[in-house]
């Protein structure tokens, strides 16, 4: 605190006594500067000499010794400031001490004041530290040393001052001094000092802030050494730790842990696969799948492909509409010369993707099937060897006016009957195509079936809710007589039937057609005769538990089959030799023993909707046609699963049929075709049936989306009858 | 009981025991994912596809043995060591112990990949099989600008460049290059080394686009492995032709970026050096001597000096080396037909490349097919003014001054000739013309189903050349260049005649077949009619039936096709259908090409008429 005060007072005194200490200030603070500045040199020389004289080294020492009581010193300093200009030595010292104490600012301040402003212009104003605002409104700025008012200068016009500043190259050096109301121009030297200050250096260029320390203490030849302790023993004994370390090093060298010569550079490459035979043994690793090689480029990747490889504008535009995955990755371009090929922008990206593929993609060895697709086809026996089978259409039976829904062949093979949507049942002579008889039923005829017995030329026809048994009138008189007897229903006898069935089926005499009408309670879709010709079964898909009925012609008696039906019944067929009945529902086929009244087998078709069923004359094989166009062959001895599924038709299969004697079967479909297959069943149980597709029979036209409605084989010849929705019946012969 | 319940103490079985997911593998190896990837790349371990994915469908599975394979590799331990060492360095740096850090930095542990290579490729041929990707990547990095970038060190780029040149030099020297294809993506080369077809892609020598969406770390890891692999392969290949491997090149040529030429010089020098050895029979090296007279004049002393310098140590294994060498050269003599053909393709031809022609590729290709080549620039073996130059390759719209003694052609001529293996006529390739289409040599035209026009002309030329060479070799040899074209034209017409004859023959056979079919059909009809005899039938219907059967011939064929598909099992049918779809797609592609071509032809004709 004291020191600071002192300094302040010092500064104040400086201000007050500006005349006297002027030279002094120079001496004290800036004696180093003088060597540089030429104008001040004469003075400095004097002063240096003065200094040299007035400062004996001993005094230095003493002063250093006394540096504790500085206050005294300052006292003396003040005195000297006040009075004697001669005692400069003291002053000098004090200044030095000042700087030593680290208060560098003060001397610098002093330097500026003493050096520039005070030299040239004495501070005119004597108002002291009064705030300048006090004089803001006055015409004067203060008082000069003699007490007179100092009037303010005329303010220059701003424009003028600007012009002046532009004109004057030294303008940037001018500073306006508020206190004295005057402009001060800084000299070059002052500028240098300011610059150095801004850089944070000592103001004087020659000042060395890091002067090397000069030790004042003389160490040698002292009478009394600082310490009198004797040299310790350890200074004369070899170090144990060092010895240990040395031993460790020696050991390391001996053991080869420390090597002095650099490790020998092994050659970076050498002959790795010197002798291939030696490394032939298998490594124990997993099998290595080499990565698939990238595809080799085709013509289109050429820089100059044939013009046909370059897509047109429209094609390129159409790529935009494609899915991104389908879009071609590479669009061929053409460059007319090698020099015009640009850099390919995806080079790095593609090779990066390849790298990713190499280490991220799971690899699986997949067998690429590089075979001729033809070799996939199974070897089938030549069709020539399987003759005869129906090949071509020979006859068309014309006469129906609506789609023919069903045909049926007479057991002798001389006649066929057909039922159509135009409400007629016709009987045709097979060989001539002549229509022999027509019954006008007046309602769509769903199904016709000849009685299998040759001596009973009876036709069962399903029409709406009815099944009509018609006497065709063929056969000799005796037979006719029997038939007429059979087809006679006692009106009294009907109510005698069991009460249960009375509601479901009514046996009535049909006088119009000279037959029997069996009235059902729901639409009858199918009628099938038993091989003996006495029983017939009718199917009412909507009949629930009474959907399938069995009628006995001789007794005029009807009964429902004593089994629960699982699903909608489609068709029911009698076994050709045993007392079995096959009931096809939409999903599967069940085989019941009518005699023992139990389920024999359930055939799982796996189809969506069964449409038709046919039994091989042997009775062990069944074919089932479905509405999805699939044909299932069941070998009942083999399993309840289909032995073979043939996907032949693109549309619904309407009917399937076996030939009675030839190894043939056929399927007809709504796609206007009928397929003929060879289906050989061997008596050897070890041999599976042989199925060979033989022929696709075409010729029918589609009408209302329906094609061929029914197909039946000729009982003795390898001929096929097809009933088409185009109101035709066709006969295909071998 | 739960379906997958495994009683305690019972080991896992099946896929669950054989495959682990990636995260399991990483855990087992106790490494970071990055390091795991790196190890996978080095060791060539890839994910596998188990039949049953026990952990779910969205995992990648590795085989347990693969992981064990990584675990037992010294690399894993080495990487751990390196990591520990790096920690030491960071610690030293963190403690401002610069001295220690520097010492540590100088002694960093490093790893080598040679045992991995030996492990992965126990036989040399195995490594050649996997070389495609290696060469492509090395060639790609070789053309990257050698500027210090954050990721790619300049050293590596230079190394890649060196390796690729060494490889090319070997291929060119042994004439193993087979096909070249200039595509938009770059230049494809195919060489045949030890029976293996090796294809690689070299990008065009232009500034490459460096994208941000590429992880260079992965690529550099691959590159590191590939560099090592290629170095070893080069060593083996050089060894097989008795050349010391790390070749010492003429620094002057190297600085001129004519590395390939420098390498070929090196080969020459070393073969000469072996010639001077007393053991070697002169006969075995005769072909190499053939090439020398024209090269000897360009010999420079510094190359010789370098040769001698490194020959000194290489002499020590002397006798055995030469025994092997002799065998090698002997096999060289009876090398296969292909190599001989390639070697002699550009024989006795001198090429000169103009300034603007991409030099690297042609300097590789022409010597590989037996030609001599020079270029416009420093260090070239001969200058443009050399009178013995037969072809000058130019890639500019017009050529100012022309020497009459040589032909001026576009670079594509070289590539096309190489692919066709004959010297093509040069008219179409002269300066300023749009050259004929450049076709890919990798396409199998028969499999593709479409043959571009130019491929046909080339085929005809090839046939002509063969005919020419076979019956009268003497005539062919006497006048090689100029009259050849005439001859070729003559033979072209002959070949055409032959082809026409063939066509006629084919037509004949077809006709015959048709007649046969007709006959058969008639027989069929006859059969039918015989049947109809049995049955009474109206003649009108018969005629109708015949009429119906006639247009159905196609239908019948189709039916016959369908017949067998019906009986197929579902699996086979699916396969068959897929094949048919593929066939159809190919067919449509070919049709598209044909259609485009038709359109183009029409357009050109229109333009002509107008």
Interface residues (C-beta under 8 A of the other chain):
Chain A: X268 X269 X270 X271 X272 X273 X276 X279 X280 X281 X283 X285 X286 X288 X289 X290 X291 X293 X294 X296 X297 X298 X299 X301 X302 X303 X304 X305 X306 X307 X308 X309 X312 X330 X332 X333 X335 X336 X337 X338 X339 X341 X342 X343 X344 X345 X346 X347 X348 X349 X350 X351 X352 X354 X355 X356 X358 X359 X360 X361 X362 X363 X364 X369 X373 X376 X377 X378 X380 X391 X392 X393 X394 X395 X396 X431 X432 X644 X645 X646 X647 X648 X675 X691 X692 X693 X694 X695 X696 X698 X699 X733 X734
Chain B: X37 X40 X41 X44 X45 X46 X47 X48 X49 X60 X61 X63 X65 X66 X69 X114 X117 X118 X119 X120 X121 X122 X123 X124 X125 X127 X129 X130 X132 X133 X136 X137 X140 X181 X182 X183 X184 X185 X186 X188 X199 X203 X204 X206 X207 X208 X209 X210 X211 X213 X214 X215 X218 X219 X222 X231 X232 X234 X235 X236 X239 X245 X246 X356 X357 X358 X395 X396 X410 X411 X412 X434 X435 X437 X438 X439 X440 X442 X443 X448 X452 X453 X454 X528 X531 X532 X535 X536 X537 X541 X545 X548 X549 X552 X555 X559 X562 X563 X564 X565 X566 X567 X568 X570 X572 X573 X575 X576 X579 X580 X583 X593 X594 X596 X597 X600
